[in-house]
């Protein structure tokens, strides 16, 4: 029943690629831009502790033929449960073969004490979230200062636990603006600061607060 799938090399017409995971510290393959964006969510989701791309093979029979199904992601969360995620375009949820695969995936998970979840672009591409995650992950490690991050957190506390990026820049204008901005972004990405990344694009007016 198990066996990871070998990913074919991409070509000019393919949307296959690899994304550098900030959580797994390695390149994770993807076979659609929707899968690529889901990897970004897995990296950002603090309940996710581990994930793999297509590590499971499920054998099943359909219309008299033996078939193989490789669900997209195996995910382990901090509740110690294991999840199988299938990433599928919303418009293709009711395609006949996909319905069969979903049923097969659910049965496999029931038999193996896992949970089967189908996610679409409506789950993954909510508001500005993916665009904002792209901004947050563009920062370079050398642009981040631990000392500055501590100073930012203290200043947020001083300002009542909630303020705008603009106010932080105004109150911490003795710090190089590029270092300050990158350090704020890092604090958001590691969940030390909370910001509504779905409703708002990251800019100086964005409100941040202590988590």
SVG drawing of the C-alpha trace seen along z (x, -y; Angstrom):
<svg xmlns="http://www.w3.org/2000/svg" viewBox="-19 -59 43 65">
<polyline fill="none" stroke="black" stroke-width="0.4" points="0.0,0.0 2.9,-2.4 5.6,-3.7 6.6,-7.2 6.2,-8.4 9.1,-9.3 8.6,-12.9 9.4,-13.3 11.6,-16.1 9.7,-19.1 9.6,-20.5 8.7,-23.9 5.0,-23.1 5.0,-21.7 4.0,-23.6 6.1,-21.2 8.8,-22.6 10.3,-22.7 9.8,-25.1 12.3,-25.6 10.5,-24.8 11.2,-27.0 10.0,-24.3 11.5,-21.1 14.7,-22.9 14.7,-21.2 13.2,-21.5 9.6,-20.1 8.3,-19.1 5.0,-20.4 3.0,-19.5 0.7,-22.6 0.9,-26.2 -1.9,-25.4 0.2,-22.6 3.1,-25.1 0.9,-27.6 -0.3,-24.9 3.4,-24.2 3.6,-27.9 0.6,-27.4 2.1,-24.3 5.3,-26.2 3.5,-29.0 1.0,-26.9 2.4,-26.6 0.3,-23.4 2.2,-21.6 5.3,-19.8 6.2,-17.7 5.1,-17.1 6.0,-15.2 5.0,-15.3 3.3,-12.1 5.0,-9.6 2.0,-7.2 0.8,-4.9 -2.8,-3.5 -3.6,-0.6 -7.2,-0.2 -9.3,1.3 -11.7,-0.8 -13.6,0.3 -11.7,3.6 -8.2,2.0 -5.6,1.9 -4.8,-1.7 -2.4,-3.6 -3.3,-6.8 -0.7,-9.1 -2.3,-11.6 -0.5,-15.0 0.7,-15.5 1.2,-13.6 1.1,-16.1 1.8,-15.6 0.5,-18.2 1.2,-19.0 -1.9,-17.1 0.1,-13.9 -2.4,-13.1 -1.5,-12.4 -3.4,-13.9 -3.5,-13.1 -4.2,-16.2 -5.4,-16.2 -5.0,-19.5 -7.5,-19.9 -8.9,-22.8 -12.4,-23.6 -13.9,-23.1 -12.6,-19.5 -14.0,-18.3 -16.8,-16.4 -14.9,-14.8 -15.7,-11.1 -12.1,-9.9 -11.5,-12.4 -14.6,-11.3 -13.3,-7.7 -9.8,-8.9 -11.4,-10.8 -13.4,-7.7 -10.3,-5.5 -8.3,-8.1 -10.9,-8.3 -11.0,-4.5 -7.2,-4.3 -7.1,-6.9 -9.9,-5.2 -7.9,-2.0 -4.7,-3.7 -5.9,-6.0 -5.4,-9.1 -7.6,-12.0 -8.3,-12.6 -8.8,-16.2 -9.5,-17.7 -8.4,-21.4 -9.1,-23.7 -8.0,-27.3 -10.9,-28.5 -9.0,-27.1 -5.5,-27.9 -5.7,-31.3 -7.7,-33.3 -7.5,-37.0 -4.0,-38.4 -2.5,-35.5 -0.3,-33.9 1.0,-37.3 1.8,-38.3 3.6,-35.0 5.7,-35.6 6.8,-39.0 7.5,-37.6 9.7,-34.8 11.7,-37.1 13.7,-38.5 17.3,-37.4 18.6,-36.0 21.4,-38.5 18.8,-41.3 17.3,-40.1 18.5,-41.2 17.6,-39.3 18.4,-42.4 16.1,-44.5 13.3,-41.9 13.4,-42.0 13.3,-45.8 10.3,-45.6 8.4,-43.3 9.1,-45.6 7.9,-48.6 4.7,-46.8 4.1,-46.1 4.8,-49.7 2.2,-50.8 -0.5,-48.6 0.2,-45.4 -1.1,-46.5 0.1,-49.1 0.8,-49.7 4.1,-49.1 4.2,-52.9 4.1,-53.6 6.8,-51.1 9.0,-52.7 8.2,-56.2 9.0,-55.1 12.1,-53.1 13.6,-55.5 17.1,-55.0 17.2,-51.6 18.1,-51.2 14.7,-51.0 15.6,-48.0 16.7,-46.0 13.6,-47.1 11.2,-46.2 12.8,-42.8 12.7,-42.1 9.1,-43.0 8.3,-40.7 10.2,-37.9 8.3,-38.3 5.0,-38.0 6.2,-34.9 7.3,-33.1 4.0,-34.1 5.5,-36.3 3.4,-39.1 -0.1,-38.6 -1.4,-40.4 -4.4,-39.8 -2.7,-38.6 -5.9,-37.6 -7.7,-40.9 -4.8,-43.3 -1.7,-43.6 1.5,-44.1 2.2,-47.9 3.0,-50.5 -0.7,-50.7 -0.9,-47.0 -1.8,-46.5 0.3,-44.1 -0.2,-42.8 1.4,-40.4 0.4,-36.8"/>
</svg>
